[in-house]
């Protein structure tokens, strides 16, 4: 490759930084422009009065994706990043008093479900065997290749993968699969929650999404030393080591293209030229504001938006021994909750509450005798609701639920706090309407045919991150970066200098 090829990456989320690293390895001179004054996008941090919070994603699975990136860069990952397995994948609390400790070990988890609620342990084991087969035979094919590129289809053996797919995983919903797989409603609700990993509704999303539980149990759940922010820090350090240049507090105003070929970007009303441009911001935002393509943006918005979230960052003046790193407090009626979010576009009055407490693994994340609670509730995307009012209602509902289940007065224990809502999420990360994953996966088309990682009409323009193929979450964002780098490597020979 010519040493003079330049690449611009817009946005420094996990996928953007990983793409920058991979392009630098290929010989590009890479520049990253970031609107914020810090890297990481949603994967950032927050510090409040001695309490340290991971501000965004809190679950770390499939470390092989980040390990592969460091191997490609010929760097020892241990010098940048370390992690350890988590013994308890999640602690679950139900309104009827049932508490389940989901051990990361499948045998222990199956026995827990059997002893606590009478679930068929063999059925649980078989479910994980099927999810493993589904992931390895089907999921990996879709997740590792740009399925909308003809040449990728030949490489990926996609026809073989589709041929091995049982029809029910395409035509039945996630809830229908889980209802037929388990005997107890507690178990069905537990496994239905994995639809939220794509910002989707388990009563609409295809059964194929059942493979998501495979990652936590068949492959394991992990904790990165230093918290999730250590992933961002490691990638950023690696990128700088590979010569990537970062410019923060720098907003890209427009992507320049002419004659079907990308030319660069506009920053501060000045043209910055490049052979390759990669957008690591929401694909709708990219079309609407950077490409001035209102028609395409409107077309993309016809796909149902994914869920958003309200997050409370609470410094808690107590240690809760019954809680773990990951905790779920379920709503009493899951179907009503998802109908409220996706059908009625409003908050549910009995929300499912997720609490992440990293001080369980690293005590210095909170002052002595205290805990750092990342408290998240799924919400609809921003359609103009009164979020100031909704945040207050949500807080009251969350505290009421936690008081009821934990038998304590939570509000009196909150000594530091901050809140994130769909509006601030859009402002900080460019997530259009605050939809965390862009489009939901509530239809087969949305689930399997997300926006491709390349522009079909502008050569040299690529898209990476959670709103495009293969989807959201750290593992898929890292895979997205690899897909883009492979597309660029194939396309570069056709570039004209």
C-alpha positions in Angstrom: 0.0 0.0 0.0 1.1 3.5 -0.6 2.4 5.2 2.5 0.4 8.3 1.6 -3.1 7.1 2.0 -5.0 9.0 4.7 -8.0 7.9 6.8 -10.3 10.0 8.9 -12.4 8.4 11.7 -15.3 10.5 13.0 -15.9 9.7 16.6 -13.8 7.9 19.1 -16.1 5.2 20.5 -14.8 1.7 21.0 -15.5 0.9 17.3 -13.9 4.1 16.1 -10.7 3.6 18.0 -10.4 0.0 17.1 -10.9 0.9 13.4 -8.3 3.6 13.7 -5.8 1.0 15.1 -6.6 -1.5 12.3 -6.2 1.1 9.6 -2.9 2.3 11.1 -1.7 -1.3 11.0 -2.6 -1.4 7.3 -0.4 1.6 6.7 -2.8 4.5 6.7 -2.1 7.8 8.3 -5.1 8.0 10.6 -6.7 11.0 12.2 -9.6 10.7 14.7 -11.9 13.7 15.3 -14.0 13.7 18.5 -16.7 16.1 19.5 -16.2 15.5 23.2 -13.1 16.2 25.3 -12.5 12.5 26.0 -12.4 9.2 24.0 -14.7 6.3 24.4 -18.1 7.5 23.4 -20.6 5.7 25.6 -17.8 3.9 27.3 -16.6 6.7 29.5 -16.4 7.4 33.3 -18.0 9.6 35.9 -16.5 10.6 39.3 -18.7 12.0 42.1 -17.4 12.8 45.6 -15.1 9.8 45.7 -17.5 7.4 43.9 -16.2 6.2 40.5 -18.7 5.0 37.9 -18.4 3.4 34.4 -20.8 5.8 32.6 -21.9 3.4 29.9 -21.7 -0.3 29.0 -21.1 -2.5 32.1 -20.9 -6.0 30.8 -17.7 -7.5 29.5 -17.9 -10.7 27.5 -15.9 -12.2 24.6 -12.5 -10.8 25.6 -11.1 -12.7 22.5 -12.2 -9.7 20.4 -10.0 -7.2 22.1 -7.2 -9.8 22.4 -7.3 -10.3 18.7 -7.0 -6.6 18.1 -3.8 -6.4 20.2 -2.4 -9.5 18.4 -3.0 -7.8 15.1 -1.2 -4.8 16.4 1.7 -7.0 17.6 1.4 -5.7 21.1 1.3 -7.5 24.4 -2.2 -6.9 25.8 -1.1 -7.5 29.4 0.9 -4.3 29.2 -2.4 -2.4 28.5 -5.3 -4.4 29.9 -6.0 -7.2 32.3 -9.3 -8.9 33.3 -10.6 -11.8 35.4 -13.6 -14.2 35.2 -16.7 -13.4 37.2 -18.1 -16.2 39.3 -21.7 -14.9 39.4 -23.0 -13.7 36.1 -26.0 -11.9 37.7 -28.3 -11.8 40.7 -32.0 -11.8 40.0 -34.8 -10.5 42.2 -38.5 -11.1 41.5 -41.5 -9.3 43.1 -42.8 -12.6 44.5 -39.7 -12.9 46.7 -37.8 -15.3 44.6 -34.0 -14.6 44.4 -31.8 -16.4 41.9 -28.0 -16.4 41.8 -26.9 -17.1 38.3 -23.5 -18.7 38.6 -21.3 -18.3 35.5 -21.0 -22.1 35.7 -23.8 -23.7 33.7 -24.1 -26.7 36.0 -24.4 -24.6 39.1 -26.9 -22.2 37.4 -29.0 -25.2 36.2 -29.1 -26.6 39.7 -30.0 -23.2 41.2 -33.0 -22.9 38.9 -34.0 -26.5 39.7 -33.8 -26.1 43.5 -35.2 -22.5 43.8 -38.1 -22.6 41.3 -38.4 -26.2 40.1 -37.1 -25.6 36.6 -36.0 -28.7 34.7 -32.1 -28.6 35.0 -31.7 -30.8 31.9 -33.8 -28.4 29.9 -31.5 -25.6 31.0 -28.4 -27.5 29.9 -30.0 -28.4 26.5 -30.9 -24.7 26.0 -27.3 -23.7 26.4 -26.1 -26.4 24.1 -28.6 -25.2 21.4 -27.5 -21.5 21.9 -23.9 -22.6 21.6 -24.6 -24.4 18.3 -26.7 -21.5 17.1 -24.0 -19.0 17.8 -21.1 -21.0 16.4 -22.9 -22.2 13.3 -25.0 -19.1 12.5 -24.2 -16.2 14.6 -20.5 -16.1 14.0 -21.1 -16.1 10.2 -23.4 -13.1 10.4 -21.3 -11.3 12.9 -17.9 -11.6 11.3 -18.7 -10.6 7.7 -20.3 -7.8 5.7 -23.2 -9.9 4.6 -24.3 -7.2 2.0 -21.0 -7.5 0.1 -21.1 -10.2 -2.6 -17.5 -11.1 -2.1 -18.1 -11.5 1.7 -20.9 -13.9 1.1 -18.7 -16.3 -0.8 -16.1 -16.2 2.0 -18.5 -16.7 4.8 -20.3 -19.8 3.6 -23.5 -18.0 4.5 -25.6 -20.5 2.5 -24.3 -23.3 4.6 -25.1 -21.4 7.7 -28.6 -20.5 6.7 -29.2 -24.1 5.7 -28.4 -25.3 9.2 -30.8 -22.8 10.8 -34.0 -24.2 12.3 -37.0 -22.3 11.0 -38.3 -21.5 14.5 -35.3 -19.3 15.2 -36.3 -17.2 12.3 -40.1 -17.2 12.5 -40.8 -17.6 16.3 -40.2 -14.7 18.7 -37.6 -14.9 21.4 -40.4 -15.2 24.0 -42.0 -18.1 22.0 -38.7 -19.9 22.0 -38.1 -19.4 25.7 -41.7 -20.3 26.6 -41.3 -23.6 24.7 -37.8 -24.3 26.3 -38.6 -23.7 30.0 -41.3 -24.8 32.4 -41.3 -21.8 34.8 -42.2 -18.2 34.1 -39.3 -17.0 36.2 -36.9 -18.7 33.8 -38.7 -17.4 30.7 -38.5 -13.8 32.0 -34.8 -14.3 32.9 -33.9 -15.4 29.4 -36.3 -12.9 27.7 -34.2 -10.1 29.1 -31.4 -10.8 26.7 -33.5 -8.9 24.0 -32.5 -5.7 25.9 -28.9 -6.3 24.9 -30.0 -5.1 21.4 -32.5 -2.6 22.7 -35.4 -4.8 21.6 -38.6 -6.4 22.7 -38.5 -10.2 23.4 -42.2 -10.5 22.4 -41.3 -9.2 18.9 -37.7 -9.9 18.3 -36.8 -13.1 16.4 -35.8 -16.3 18.3 -32.3 -16.0 16.8 -31.5 -13.5 19.6 -31.6 -16.4 22.0 -28.0 -17.0 21.2 -27.0 -13.9 23.2 -27.1 -15.9 26.5 -24.4 -18.1 25.1 -21.9 -15.4 25.5 -22.3 -15.0 29.3 -22.6 -18.7 30.2 -20.9 -20.8 27.5 -18.0 -18.4 27.0 -18.0 -16.6 30.4 -18.5 -13.2 32.0 -15.5 -11.1 33.0 -14.4 -8.0 34.9 -11.7 -5.7 33.5 -9.3 -4.5 36.1 -10.0 -0.8 36.7 -13.6 -1.1 35.4 -15.0 -0.8 31.9 -13.2 2.5 31.3 -10.0 0.5 31.2 -11.1 -0.9 27.8 -11.3 2.7 26.4 -8.0 3.6 28.0 -6.2 0.5 26.6 -7.6 1.1 23.1 -6.7 4.8 23.2 -3.1 4.0 24.4 -2.7 1.4 21.7 -4.0 3.7 19.0 -1.5 6.4 20.0 1.2 3.8 20.0 0.4 3.0 16.4 0.6 6.7 15.4 -3.1 7.6 15.3 -3.7 11.3 15.9 -6.6 12.4 18.0 -8.3 15.8 18.0 -10.8 16.4 20.8 -13.4 19.1 21.1 -13.5 19.0 17.3 -16.8 18.7 15.5 -17.0 17.4 12.0 -19.5 19.6 10.1 -19.8 17.7 6.9 -18.5 14.7 4.9 -17.2 15.8 1.5 -17.8 13.6 -1.5 -17.8 14.1 -5.3 -18.4 11.9 -8.3 -19.3 9.0 -6.1 -16.0 9.2 -4.1 -15.4 10.4 -0.6 -13.0 13.4 -0.4 -12.7 14.2 3.3 -14.5 16.2 5.9 -15.2 19.9 6.8 -14.0 21.1 10.2 -14.3 24.8 11.2 -15.4 25.5 7.6 -12.1 24.1 6.3 -11.7 21.1 4.0 -9.6 18.2 5.4 -8.9 15.7 2.7 -8.6 11.9 3.0 -8.8 8.8 1.0 -11.0 7.0 3.5 -13.7 8.3 5.9 -15.2 6.2 8.6 -18.2 7.4 10.6 -18.4 6.1 14.1 -21.5 8.0 15.1 -25.1 7.0 14.8 -25.8 6.2 11.1 -29.0 8.4 11.1 -27.0 11.3 12.4 -24.3 10.6 9.8 -26.8 10.9 6.9 -28.9 13.7 8.4 -26.2 16.1 9.4 -22.9 15.0 7.9 -24.1 14.0 4.4 -27.2 16.3 4.3 -29.1 13.3 3.0 -32.6 13.8 4.5 -34.2 11.2 2.3 -31.9 8.4 3.5 -32.1 9.5 7.1 -35.9 9.5 6.9 -35.9 6.0 5.3 -33.7 4.7 8.2 -36.0 6.2 10.7 -38.9 4.1 9.4 -37.2 1.3 11.3 -38.4 1.2 14.8 -35.9 2.8 17.2 -34.2 0.8 19.9 -34.9 1.5 23.5 -33.0 4.2 25.4 -32.3 4.4 29.1 -32.4 6.5 32.2 -29.3 5.9 34.3 -28.9 7.0 37.9 -25.4 7.2 39.2 -25.8 6.9 43.0 -23.2 6.9 45.7 -24.8 4.6 48.4 -23.8 4.9 52.1 -24.1 1.2 52.8 -22.8 -2.2 51.8 -25.4 -4.6 50.5 -24.1 -8.1 51.0 -27.0 -9.7 49.0 -26.0 -7.8 45.8 -23.3 -8.7 43.3 -21.6 -7.0 40.4 -24.6 -7.4 38.2 -28.2 -7.3 39.6 -31.6 -7.4 38.0 -34.9 -6.5 39.8 -37.7 -7.7 37.5 -41.0 -6.0 36.8 -44.1 -8.0 37.7 -45.5 -7.9 34.2 -42.7 -8.1 31.6 -45.1 -8.0 28.6 -46.8 -4.8 29.8 -43.4 -3.2 30.4 -42.2 -3.8 26.8 -45.6 -2.7 25.4 -45.2 0.5 27.4 -41.7 1.1 26.0 -42.3 0.2 22.3 -46.0 0.5 21.7 -47.0 3.4 23.8 -43.6 5.2 24.0 -43.8 5.8 27.7 -42.1 4.7 30.9 -43.6 1.7 32.7 -44.7 2.4 36.3 -43.1 -0.9 37.5 -39.8 -0.9 35.6 -37.2 -3.6 35.5 -34.1 -2.2 37.3 -30.5 -3.1 36.6 -27.8 -2.3 39.1 -24.1 -2.6 38.4 -21.7 -2.2 41.4 -18.1 -2.3 40.5 -17.0 -1.6 44.1 -17.9 -5.3 44.7 -14.7 -6.1 42.7 -12.6 -3.1 43.4 -13.2 -1.5 46.8 -11.5 1.8 45.8 -14.4 2.5 43.4 -16.3 3.9 46.4 -15.3 5.3 49.8 -14.9 2.8 52.6 -18.2 1.2 53.7 -20.1 2.5 50.7 -21.0 1.4 47.1 -21.2 2.9 43.7 -24.5 2.1 42.1 -25.1 2.3 38.3 -28.9 2.1 38.2 -30.4 1.7 34.7 -34.0 1.5 33.5 -35.0 0.8 29.9 -37.1 3.6 28.3 -38.4 4.5 24.9 -36.3 6.7 22.6 -36.9 10.4 22.7 -40.0 11.3 20.9 -40.5 14.7 22.6 -41.6 13.4 26.0 -41.1 15.6 29.1 -38.0 14.0 30.4 -37.6 16.2 33.4 -40.9 15.0 34.7 -40.2 11.4 33.6 -36.9 11.3 35.4 -38.6 12.2 38.7 -41.3 9.6 38.2 -38.7 7.0 37.2 -36.6 7.7 40.3 -39.7 7.4 42.6 -40.7 4.1 40.9 -37.2 2.7 41.1 -36.8 3.6 44.8 -40.2 2.2 45.6 -39.3 -1.1 44.0 -35.9 -1.3 45.7 -37.3 -0.4 49.1 -39.9 -3.1 48.7 -37.5 -5.9 47.6 -34.5 -4.9 49.7 -36.5 -3.9 52.7 -34.7 -0.7 53.3 -34.9 3.1 52.7 -32.8 3.6 49.6 -33.3 7.3 49.2 -31.8 8.1 52.6 -28.6 6.3 51.6 -28.0 8.3 48.4 -25.2 10.8 49.2 -24.1 11.5 45.6 -26.0 11.4 42.4 -26.1 12.2 38.7 -28.6 11.3 36.0 -28.4 10.4 32.3 -31.6 10.4 30.1 -32.3 9.9 26.3 -31.8 13.7 25.7 -28.4 13.9 27.4 -27.4 10.6 25.8 -28.0 12.0 22.3 -26.2 15.2 23.2 -23.1 13.4 24.6 -22.9 10.5 22.1 -24.8 11.5 19.0 -27.2 8.6 19.4 -30.2 9.8 17.4 -33.3 10.3 19.6 -31.2 8.7 22.4 -31.8 5.2 20.8 -28.8 3.3 22.2 -28.6 0.8 19.3 -30.1 2.8 16.5 -32.8 0.5 15.1 -34.3 -2.2 17.3 -34.2 -5.9 16.3 -38.0 -6.2 16.6 -38.3 -7.6 13.1 -36.3 -10.1 11.2 -35.2 -7.5 8.7 -34.0 -5.1 11.5 -32.2 -8.0 13.3 -30.4 -9.4 10.3 -30.1 -6.6 7.8 -28.8 -3.6 9.7 -27.2 -0.8 7.7 -24.0 -2.1 6.0 -20.5 -1.0 7.1 -20.0 0.8 3.8 -21.8 3.3 1.6 -23.3 1.8 -1.6 -23.0 5.1 -3.5 -19.9 6.8 -2.0 -16.7 4.9 -2.5 -14.3 5.2 0.4 -17.0 6.0 3.0 -17.6 3.4 5.8 -19.8 3.1 8.9 -18.8 1.4 12.2 -20.3 1.0 15.6 -23.5 -0.1 17.3 -26.0 1.3 14.9 -24.7 -0.6 11.9 -23.8 -4.2 11.1 -23.4 -6.4 13.2 -24.9 -4.4 16.1 -24.4 -2.9 19.5 -22.3 -3.8 22.5 -18.5 -3.9 22.9 -18.0 -7.4 21.3 -20.0 -6.4 18.2 -18.4 -3.0 18.0 -15.0 -4.6 17.9 -16.1 -7.0 15.2 -17.6 -4.0 13.3 -14.1 -2.4 13.3 -12.5 -5.6 11.9 -15.2 -5.8 9.2 -14.5 -2.2 8.1 -10.8 -2.7 8.1 -11.2 -5.8 5.9 -13.5 -3.9 3.5 -11.0 -1.1 3.3 -8.1 -3.6 2.6 -10.1 -5.1 -0.3 -11.2 -1.7 -1.7 -7.9 0.1 -1.4 -6.5 -1.4 -4.6 -9.2 0.4 -6.5 -8.5 3.8 -5.0 -7.2 6.4 -7.5 -4.5 8.7 -6.3 
